[in-house]
Amino acid sequence: MKYSFMTDMELLLAYEGIRNTKSRYCRLIDMKKWDELGSVFASDAVADFSTEGNPIPVLEGRDTIVKVFKDLVHPAETVHQVHSAEIEMISATEAKVFSPMEDYVTFPEGSENISFHGYGYYEETFVAIEGQWYIQHTRLDRLKFDVI
C-alpha cells in the first residue's frame, strides 16, 4: 500500500519496528522479563484482555499493565505467538495493526487460575515516539478457547 506521507523506506522501517515491538512483547512475557516488559508500551497504554475465560480486566497505564502481568502470569508457563500482522499506517507515527495470535498458558497444579490454549486476534494501535514504536492500545478477541 502506498502512503503519501511516507517513503517506501520509511514504511518498511515502520513495519519492522512494529513487528519487532510485538515480538519483544511475546518474548518478554514468556521469559518473565517484567523489568523490560514496560519498554513495549506507551506510558498511557490501554490493554483490554477481558475476553471469555481471561481473568485480566481492562488495564490502563504501562505500569498497571506490567504489574498485572507479573502478578498473574509469573507462576504460569506461557507461549505467545503472533503471525503475519496486517498493518495500516494512519500517519507516520500511528498504525492500526491486526495480528492472528495463539497462546498456551499453564498454571501450576492447585492454582485458582485455569490453564488454556487460545486462538484469536490482536487489534492494536501502535505509536512512534522519538523513532521507537510502542503499543498504545491492545485488544484481544478470542475465536477459540480450550481449557487444558
N, C-alpha and C positions, 0 to 999 in steps of 0.2 A: 504494500500500500504506500502511496506517495503522500507525503505531508509537506505543505508549502512552508511550514515553519521550521523544518529540519532538513539538513542534507542527508544523503544516504548514509554517510559515515556516522553522523550524529545519531541517526535512527538505529543503526546496528549497535553502536555503543550503548544506547539506552536499553535496547532489548537484552543485551548481555548483562548489563548492570542489574536489571530487574530479575532476570533468571538467576544470577549469582546470589542476589539477596534472598530469593525464595529457597534456593538450595541450601544456603547457610542456615536459614530458619529451621529446615528439617534436620540438618546435621547437628545443630546446637541443641535442639530438643532431645534427639535420640542419644546424644553423647552426654547429656545433662550438664552442659556448659552454661549455667544460669548467669554467671557474671558477664558473659558475652552475648546472651540472647537479646538483651535490650538494644544491641547495635543494629538490629534489622528493623526496628520500629521507630517511627516518628514519635517525638515526645508526647504528642496528644493523640496517639493512635487509638483506634477502637477495634476490638476483636469480638465478633459475635459467633460463638460456637454453641449456641443454645438450641441444638437440634436434638432429636429423639435419642434418648439413651446417654446423652452427654451431660455430666454434672456441672459444666462450666457455664456461668451466666454471661451476659454481655459485659465486657470489661472495657473500662475507659482509662487511658493513660498507659504509657510504656511501663512504668514501674509496677502498676497494678497487674498488667498482663504477665510480666515476668514473675512476680510473686505468686500469682495463682498457678501458673505452670509449674513453678518449683514446688509449691506445697502439694499440688495434686498429682503431678506426673512423676515426681522424683522416684517414688518407690516402684514404678512400673517399668517394664521393658517395653520399648516402643520402636516401631519402624514407621517412618513417614516418608511417602514418596509423592512427588508431583510430576506430571507429564505434560509435554507439548503445550505450553501456555499459548493462548490467543492473547495478543497484546494490541490494544487500541490506544494510540497516543492522543491525548486530549490537548496537550500543549507540549512544549519542550521539557516541562518539568512535572507533568502529570500523566498517568496512564491508567486505563482500566484493564484489568487482567483477569482472565477466566482460565482456570487450570484444573484438569482432572486430577483427582488425588486418591490415594489409598493409605489407610493407616491400620496398624496392627498393634494393639495395646494390651499387655497382660499385667495384671496386678498380682501381687503375692497372695498366696492362699490365706484366707481369713480377712482379706481387705473388704471394706464395705463397698468398694467400687467394683464394677463388673468389667471383665476382660472382653475385648471385642475386636472384630475385624470389620473395618468400614470402607465404603467407597462413596465417592461423590465429587463435588466441585468446589473449589475456592472461587469466590467472586471478590476481587480486591481492587483497591485504589493504591497505587504507588506514587510517591512524590520524590522529586530530586531536590536535595538541599545541598548547596555548595558542591555539586557534582556527584553526590552519593545518593543512590536510590534507597528509599525506606518504605515499609508498609505503613500506609496511613489508615486504611480500613480493610479489615478482612472479615469475610463471612463464609461459613462452611455450610453447604447444602448437601446433605447425605441422601444418596439414592438407595443404598443398601447398608444394613447394619446387622451383622451377625454376632450374637453373643457366643463367646467361646469359653 
